[in-house]
Structure formats: C-alpha cells, structure tokens
Amino acid sequence: MGQYWEIFNISRRQVGEIEGRGLKFGEFFFVKQDFLVRSLTIPFESPELLAYYDLVPKRRYENGLLSLPDELLLEIIAYARRIATLWDVACFAITCRKMLILSRDSLNYDRAVEAAPWYSCRIACIGDYATVDDLPDQIMNAAQRAQLKKSNERESNEESDGESDGESYAGLYSYMIGRTVLFHGAFALPKEAQRHFYRMAKGDQALYRAALSLSYPNRDDWALFNVTKEVYVRASALAELAGKPSDPQPFLPSCRVDLGHALLIRIAWSSDGSLSMRTDIDIHRGPWAGDRFFISTMDKPPPCYKALTMKGWRDVSEEIVRDLKEIYNGDAEALGGPVFEQDEDGWEY
C-alpha cells in the first residue's frame, strides 16, 4: 500500500499543511508546497514604509512621553509586545515617527514570526513507517526518544481495544500540539488587523497598512539556508534548471520546481523506503531531517540571526539540482512525459 507522510515542526510541535492528491510522497512531491516555502520565507519591509522613513523629518520633543530617553521608550515597546498582538503594537507604533523608528526592529521581528512562523525551526517530513528508535538525534535525542516511546506505550495501553496508532510516524503525533495552515495575511490585511484599520483616519490607514505589509522583492540572490549544516540552495539554480532563469524569486511561480522541492528531498525520514515514486536516491534517509531553516536573500539574515554571516557556508545547489534531475526523469512516464529536456542550452522545462 505504501506509507503516508507528514511534515512536522519539531520546535513548535506542529503538523504542516500538505498540498497534493494524497499523503504518499509521490502524490504530493510533484506539487508545489506553498505552506512549506512561505512559512520559511523572511519578508522585507514594504517600499511604502521605507519611503515614509526617508520622507518624514526628525523632531525633537521637549516634554511629554516622547521626551523620555529612547531606552525607556524601548522598554515600553517591549512591554506592549508582551501583552498585545502585532496588530495592536503596530497601532501604537504609527502614532508618531519617533515611535515608528524605535519600533522598527520589533515590527520586523514580529512580522517575520507571523508571516514565516517556521523559520529557524527544526523540520522533518516523517513517513508513517518510521520508528522511534530510528529517529536521528537532530529530531530527538536518546532521552527524548525514550520519553516519547514511554508515552506511546502508555497511550497504547489506555486504548480500550488494545490497538493504537501511536507508533505511526514514530509516535510524533502524540508529541504534536496541532496542525497549522498558511498565513493568509501576506498580501492583504488579516482579519485581526482589519478591526483596527477600519476605525482609523485615512492617513493612518495608509501608514498602518504599510507597517504591516510584507514585501518579497524580485532579487537574484534568494536562497534556502540550512542553519544547522551551514549550507544553502540558490533559487536561481532551480530557475535555471527549469529553463526560466528570470522567474521571480523566491517563489518561482512559473517553474516546476522550487525551494520546497529542494527541502523535501533532504528532510524526509522513515525506517522504510517506500515513496510511491521511481528513484534510486535514499530520500527516506534525509540528512537534513530535523535541521533548522529559513529562506531569505544572501545579505539579509532573519531577525533572530542579526550577527549571522554567510562566511564559510557551502553552496549545495548543484547537488540538489542533480538529484532533482534524477527524480523527475525517473518519474517522467507517470508525469506524462519528461519535465526537463537537455539540449545545448541546458535543462529546460
């Protein structure tokens, strides 16, 4: 019958959203996984917000709240973030230019967490034939595996019929809190923000929207970064593989492959190799399973990695491209013909 697969966020204890005809690897691998890519992609500030920073002159305040030292105002902002949501804090930030400037780092961090909630998290795509004892340390160490195994055994004993699904997916379902879905506020204000937006004056509405808007500029240096292994995969290499080098990055909307495919062939893990697809690659023993990831440009580390530099990191794009060629050519018949055809100009979609 073959095994089913799920994408797990070990850090947040969440199960991700899979798109495709089913949960067998070959049923969803050839479909773009929007959730997986978007949940890792760090957004930029909107051009409108950047323009506002440049156009509004600085002002000195002699009295009132804004005359306090910046250190105290930053403490107030930090307190607001602890007790309120991003949508509430953004309202506070746009009250004046000084507060918006002081809130800039906080807004950038919170926007990234909201739009890319899985960035810097430990992620793995686990088959339901995986066993607890076979999980690699980067997913769970020996102590965690022992605890999970004990929890699964207890759950199995509590089942009235003596049977349990607790061992499926190495028992990780018992460790998870719940499922998560794609963030729907990337290109429109989410419902949580709309209740503030429609109460504002027109000028405030424009600034509020700019403060919360996400931007994914079409640059040629977007990449998938594996923080644990200090390696990265360039989106441009996948665009070239698909014969569409000018396709907008990072999402490559016109390409058959994207950074989600690059990630999936390295984070899959199971004790059984059944994938419902033709390949000689041991996809089910993914060397990146349980590692931490994010998608950004080469010069823009995410907010929680401000000091991160790419010095010494290794570009593994060629390895990923090689494996994707093998996988897609192996399944050409099932896909209705070859996906990449090699000619003198290279591989084209």
Buried (B, 14 or more C-beta within 10 A) or exposed (E): EBBBBBBBBBEBEBBBBBEBEEBBBBBBBBEBBBBBBBBBBBBBBBEBBEEBEEEBEEEEEEEEEBEEEEEEBBEBBEEBBEEEBBBBBBBBBBBBBBBBBBBBEBBBBBBBBBBBBBBBBBBBBBBBBBBBEBBBEBBBEEEBBEBBBEBBBEBBEEEEEEEBBBBBBBBBBBBBEEEBEBBEBBEEBBEEBEEBBEEBEEEBBBBBBBBBBBEBEEBEBBBBBBBEBEBBBBBBBBBBBBBBBEBBBBBBEEBBBBBBBBBBBBBBBBBBBBBBBBBEBEBBBBBBBBBBBBBBBBEBBBBEBEEBEBEEBEBBBEBBBEBBBBBBBBBBEEBEEEBBEEEEEEBBB
